[in-house]
Amino acid sequence: MDAWADVESAIQAAIKQRKARLERLVGASSVIILLGAIWLVWPNLAAAAKGEAGLLNGLGMPIIVLIWGLLVQDIGLTNPSSRTRIGACATISWPILLIIAVREINGFTLTNLLGPTMVIIAGASCFYYSRIVLVGGLDVQRFKALMTGVGCIAAFSIFVGNIPTPYSVEWIACVIVLLTGGSVTGYIWVVGDEQKDLRKKFRQRLDKLESRILLLKSENAAVDQASSLVITAREEGHVDPELGMRLLNDAEEDIERALSLAGDVQIVKQDAMNSVAAAEAIAPNAKRARKSYDMGLREIELGSLREGEMLFRQAKKRAVEVIEWWQKAEQAITEA
């Protein structure tokens, strides 16, 4: 127990140390982002103070930077809601950052490429982060595709707001970014589902099993539990096909068990009926065996095969007691 306690305390200490490092990194990043926003807005603030220009004209990029600075605080958190917010923001941001970067490419000198290159690196980082965070089933992939589409629409609005000279380097780069964003959105929506083949197999298997259950119900087979499992699989399986396949496995096992039990129950039922008839021929006034037999028939009609089998066995046992002891009891009474 002491060894396990030491291991648990070591794990907690490592987690606490990691959180402390993340908090320091997030704090430093927030300060840097805030200083960058101030640096961006400073020329407009100075011009507005002198009455040379309006203040609102230059607040677009600084406000975006400040918003991102607020979201950076969620990076250090590991709960699902924080990771979803950061992943969604990164997914929306990467097309916007790329379109902003390529619009500033005015030449191929070092000074002209330095700023756009840094923004492109930031956009690529957002793209990579969205790939490793927004991972999951069909609902996650649809959400990721929608967020990417929102980012592409925002990037397109930036492009059409001030269209560069057609067929210039800037124009070609913008078109490439927009086509890339649209292709990624379509890929995630259509092909990005890693469980697409499993989902297809699940649908085919679900249809076959539903048809089989309908056929068995038409033959009055007791497959109510299997039918409930199939209904649950239909509701959950399209989102989580692995869970759906497990539910279908359970349904098939229940069907086979019910059919096997139904055959055994018919044999037990016939045997009990013969014993009850023989007991009634000996003692017409003995009703306990017949009562158990009738209760077993009622349970079979309700779909409870196991309970019906138990009642049939009980009816046979009572009938055998009547057959074995009734005449002996009458003889003993007569002799007495």
URUR-V300762 format. One record per residue. N is the residue number from 1. RES is the residue in three letters. SS is DSSP state (2 for helix, 1 for strand, 0 for the rest). NEAR is the number of other C-alpha atoms within 8 Angstrom. Layout:
N/RES/SS/NEAR + N/RES/SS/NEAR
//
This chain:
1/MET/0/4 + 2/ASP/2/5 + 3/ALA/2/6 + 4/TRP/2/7 + 5/ALA/2/8 + 6/ASP/2/8 + 7/VAL/2/8 + 8/GLU/2/8 + 9/SER/2/8 + 10/ALA/2/8 + 11/ILE/2/8 + 12/GLN/2/8 + 13/ALA/2/8 + 14/ALA/2/8 + 15/ILE/2/8 + 16/LYS/2/8 + 17/GLN/2/8 + 18/ARG/2/8 + 19/LYS/2/9 + 20/ALA/2/8 + 21/ARG/2/8 + 22/LEU/2/9 + 23/GLU/2/9 + 24/ARG/2/8 + 25/LEU/2/8 + 26/VAL/2/12 + 27/GLY/2/9 + 28/ALA/2/8 + 29/SER/2/10 + 30/SER/2/12 + 31/VAL/2/8 + 32/ILE/2/8 + 33/ILE/2/11 + 34/LEU/2/11 + 35/LEU/2/8 + 36/GLY/2/9 + 37/ALA/2/13 + 38/ILE/2/9 + 39/TRP/2/8 + 40/LEU/2/9 + 41/VAL/2/11 + 42/TRP/2/8 + 43/PRO/2/8 + 44/ASN/2/12 + 45/LEU/2/9 + 46/ALA/2/8 + 47/ALA/2/12 + 48/ALA/2/11 + 49/ALA/2/7 + 50/LYS/0/6 + 51/GLY/0/7 + 52/GLU/0/7 + 53/ALA/0/7 + 54/GLY/0/9 + 55/LEU/0/10 + 56/LEU/2/6 + 57/ASN/2/7 + 58/GLY/2/9 + 59/LEU/0/9 + 60/GLY/2/8 + 61/MET/2/9 + 62/PRO/2/12 + 63/ILE/2/9 + 64/ILE/2/8 + 65/VAL/2/12 + 66/LEU/2/11 + 67/ILE/2/8 + 68/TRP/2/8 + 69/GLY/2/12 + 70/LEU/2/8 + 71/LEU/2/9 + 72/VAL/2/11 + 73/GLN/0/11 + 74/ASP/0/10 + 75/ILE/0/11 + 76/GLY/0/9 + 77/LEU/0/8 + 78/THR/0/7 + 79/ASN/0/6 + 80/PRO/2/6 + 81/SER/2/6 + 82/SER/2/11 + 83/ARG/2/13 + 84/THR/2/10 + 85/ARG/2/9 + 86/ILE/2/12 + 87/GLY/2/12 + 88/ALA/2/12 + 89/CYS/2/8 + 90/ALA/2/12 + 91/THR/2/15 + 92/ILE/2/14 + 93/SER/2/11 + 94/TRP/2/14 + 95/PRO/2/16 + 96/ILE/2/13 + 97/LEU/2/12 + 98/LEU/2/12 + 99/ILE/2/14 + 100/ILE/2/11 + 101/ALA/2/13 + 102/VAL/2/11 + 103/ARG/2/11 + 104/GLU/0/9 + 105/ILE/0/12 + 106/ASN/0/7 + 107/GLY/0/6 + 108/PHE/0/7 + 109/THR/0/6 + 110/LEU/2/6 + 111/THR/2/6 + 112/ASN/2/12 + 113/LEU/2/11 + 114/LEU/2/8 + 115/GLY/2/9 + 116/PRO/2/13 + 117/THR/2/9 + 118/MET/2/8 + 119/VAL/2/12 + 120/ILE/2/11 + 121/ILE/2/8 + 122/ALA/2/10 + 123/GLY/2/14 + 124/ALA/2/9 + 125/SER/2/8 + 126/CYS/2/12 + 127/PHE/2/11 + 128/TYR/2/8 + 129/TYR/2/10 + 130/SER/2/12 + 131/ARG/2/8 + 132/ILE/2/7 + 133/VAL/2/9 + 134/LEU/0/12 + 135/VAL/0/8 + 136/GLY/0/7 + 137/GLY/0/10 + 138/LEU/2/9 + 139/ASP/2/8 + 140/VAL/2/10 + 141/GLN/2/15 + 142/ARG/2/10 + 143/PHE/2/8 + 144/LYS/2/12 + 145/ALA/2/12 + 146/LEU/2/9 + 147/MET/2/11 + 148/THR/2/14 + 149/GLY/2/12 + 150/VAL/2/9 + 151/GLY/2/14 + 152/CYS/2/14 + 153/ILE/2/8 + 154/ALA/2/9 + 155/ALA/2/12 + 156/PHE/2/9 + 157/SER/2/8 + 158/ILE/2/10 + 159/PHE/2/10 + 160/VAL/2/7 + 161/GLY/2/6 + 162/ASN/0/6 + 163/ILE/0/8 + 164/PRO/0/7 + 165/THR/0/7 + 166/PRO/0/7 + 167/TYR/0/7 + 168/SER/0/8 + 169/VAL/2/7 + 170/GLU/2/14 + 171/TRP/2/13 + 172/ILE/2/10 + 173/ALA/2/10 + 174/CYS/2/12 + 175/VAL/2/8 + 176/ILE/2/8 + 177/VAL/2/11 + 178/LEU/2/13 + 179/LEU/2/8 + 180/THR/2/8 + 181/GLY/2/12 + 182/GLY/2/10 + 183/SER/2/8 + 184/VAL/2/9 + 185/THR/2/12 + 186/GLY/2/10 + 187/TYR/2/9 + 188/ILE/2/13 + 189/TRP/2/11 + 190/VAL/2/7 + 191/VAL/0/9 + 192/GLY/0/8 + 193/ASP/0/11 + 194/GLU/0/6 + 195/GLN/0/8 + 196/LYS/2/8 + 197/ASP/2/7 + 198/LEU/2/9 + 199/ARG/2/11 + 200/LYS/2/8 + 201/LYS/2/8 + 202/PHE/2/13 + 203/ARG/2/9 + 204/GLN/2/8 + 205/ARG/2/8 + 206/LEU/2/11 + 207/ASP/2/8 + 208/LYS/2/8 + 209/LEU/2/11 + 210/GLU/2/10 + 211/SER/2/8 + 212/ARG/2/8 + 213/ILE/2/11 + 214/LEU/2/8 + 215/LEU/2/8 + 216/LEU/2/11 + 217/LYS/2/10 + 218/SER/2/7 + 219/GLU/0/6 + 220/ASN/0/6 + 221/ALA/0/10 + 222/ALA/0/10 + 223/VAL/0/13 + 224/ASP/2/7 + 225/GLN/2/8 + 226/ALA/2/13 + 227/SER/2/11 + 228/SER/2/8 + 229/LEU/2/12 + 230/VAL/2/14 + 231/ILE/2/8 + 232/THR/2/10 + 233/ALA/2/13 + 234/ARG/2/10 + 235/GLU/2/7 + 236/GLU/2/11 + 237/GLY/2/15 + 238/HIS/0/11 + 239/VAL/0/8 + 240/ASP/0/10 + 241/PRO/2/13 + 242/GLU/2/8 + 243/LEU/2/10 + 244/GLY/2/14 + 245/MET/2/11 + 246/ARG/2/8 + 247/LEU/2/12 + 248/LEU/2/13 + 249/ASN/2/8 + 250/ASP/2/10 + 251/ALA/2/13 + 252/GLU/2/10 + 253/GLU/2/8 + 254/ASP/2/11 + 255/ILE/2/10 + 256/GLU/2/8 + 257/ARG/2/8 + 258/ALA/2/11 + 259/LEU/2/9 + 260/SER/2/8 + 261/LEU/2/10 + 262/ALA/2/10 + 263/GLY/2/8 + 264/ASP/2/8 + 265/VAL/2/11 + 266/GLN/2/8 + 267/ILE/2/8 + 268/VAL/2/11 + 269/LYS/2/10 + 270/GLN/2/8 + 271/ASP/2/9 + 272/ALA/2/13 + 273/MET/2/10 + 274/ASN/2/8 + 275/SER/2/11 + 276/VAL/2/14 + 277/ALA/2/8 + 278/ALA/2/10 + 279/ALA/2/14 + 280/GLU/2/10 + 281/ALA/2/7 + 282/ILE/2/10 + 283/ALA/0/9 + 284/PRO/0/8 + 285/ASN/0/5 + 286/ALA/0/9 + 287/LYS/0/7 + 288/ARG/2/8 + 289/ALA/2/14 + 290/ARG/2/9 + 291/LYS/2/9 + 292/SER/2/12 + 293/TYR/2/15 + 294/ASP/2/8 + 295/MET/2/10 + 296/GLY/2/14 + 297/LEU/2/9 + 298/ARG/2/9 + 299/GLU/2/12 + 300/ILE/2/11 + 301/GLU/2/7 + 302/LEU/0/6 + 303/GLY/0/10 + 304/SER/0/10 + 305/LEU/2/13 + 306/ARG/2/7 + 307/GLU/2/10 + 308/GLY/2/15 + 309/GLU/2/12 + 310/MET/2/9 + 311/LEU/2/12 + 312/PHE/2/14 + 313/ARG/2/10 + 314/GLN/2/11 + 315/ALA/2/16 + 316/LYS/2/14 + 317/LYS/2/9 + 318/ARG/2/10 + 319/ALA/2/13 + 320/VAL/2/10 + 321/GLU/2/9 + 322/VAL/2/12 + 323/ILE/2/11 + 324/GLU/2/8 + 325/TRP/2/8 + 326/TRP/2/11 + 327/GLN/2/9 + 328/LYS/2/8 + 329/ALA/2/8 + 330/GLU/2/8 + 331/GLN/2/8 + 332/ALA/2/8 + 333/ILE/2/7 + 334/THR/2/6 + 335/GLU/2/5 + 336/ALA/0/4
//
